[in-house]
Amino acid sequence: MTDTTANVDVNVNQKLKEAYFTASQGQLIWTRFKKQKAAMVGAGILIVLVLAGFFAPFLTPYDPTIAGRNKDYVNGAPNVPSFCDSNGCSLTPFVYTYNRTRSIKTNFRWVTEIDKDARRYLVFLPEGDQYKFLGMNFKTHLFGVDSGKIHIFGTDSTGKDIYSRTLQAINTSLAVGTIGVFIAFVLALIIGGISGYYGGWIDSVLQMMTDAVRTIPTIPLFMALAAFIPDTWSSETRFLFISIILGFVGWPTLARRVRTHLLTERNQEYVLAAQLCGASAGHVIRRHLLPSFTSYIIVDLIISFPYMVLSETALSFIGLGLKDPVNSLGVMLQNVTSADVLLNYQWYFIPVIFFIILVLAFVFVGDGLRDAADPYADTKK
């Protein structure tokens, strides 16, 4: 019995070794990545946030710009659904009705009073504000209430739903980051690839241009661009312009890495064999050199995302980026700078929490991929 068990263990070990030595680079990276708990948790959170932002029109009950405004509940606290209260329990979650009053007792300031005897029950898949998704018009939302409005994250100073704005802001910031990363990625591959493959005076000229872009101070640049942007530009035009600018200033780091790798690999035998077969420079770079370190390029892309999101957020926060009615994380962070918000309207900080979680998730996933893509990761332990 012992010999049989030992033989089975030997066979299993042999199969594992064969699987390891015959696995592709992607399979090896995924195997190492799964062993890192922080990276896996970050990946799960990141997937949830990306999907929440993408399906934001359906997941949110109201239009986050205009149609979702609730003038009767300005700067309103979050409506937390409940199942039970002093009046009994219900199988359907509910929120309370609110009434706004103003009298001499409150120095004629508007005060919101909660009427716990008047319940408003949640309903799922109700018809509401019309929105476009994948080019088609829809009116169905995930949830709502049978009367009035519900604001699970509260409302802002204009009565807009903060929950709807938060999910839409995540989608906008990720979209800006995606466009910026894509532009930076294409420029980095082209400039870094040509510089590393040809070398010589071409490499010197391109590196001078790369260093020039890297030394451009970003804040003065964006201040000048903000002064250049006409006030007549639409939100969509401003959005596209900011995305393009972020991409054009974000490519030098990746370009340097591509250049360094190609300078090392261009004299390898497989490259010389391709050249002797008559392959063009573009074919050698595209089909042989770049695929040799695809995993590192993917890691750089993932790591670049939080920097793009941070850049958009910082620009919008200081008023140089996106502006209302566009919802982005930077635009929403502008609302938490006053002392009045800190003292009286703490729910304004909910988007800040989502922003921190989003950036940390990108960082954990990027670090996990960087370690997983390291071919010597197993030998360092």
Secondary structure, DSSP 8 states (H G I E B T S, - for coil): -HHHHHHHHHHHHHHHHHHHHH--HHHHHHHHHHT-HHHHHHHHHHHHHHHHHHTHHHHSSS-TTTTT--TTSTT------EEEETTEEEEEEEEEEEEEE--GGGTT--EEEEEEEEEEEEEES-EEEEEEETTEEEEE-SEEESSS---TT-B-TT--BHHHHHHHHHHHHHHHHHHHHHHHHHHHHHHHHHHHHH-HHHHHHHHHHHHHHHTS-HHHHHHHHHHHS-TT--HHHHHHHHHHHHHHTS-HHHHHHHHHHHHHHTTSHHHHHHHHTT--HHHHIIIIIGGGGHHHHHHHHHHHHHHHHHHHHHHHHTTSS--TTS--HHHHHGGG-SHHHHHH-GGGGHHHHHHHHHHHHHHHHHHHHHHHT-TTTTT--
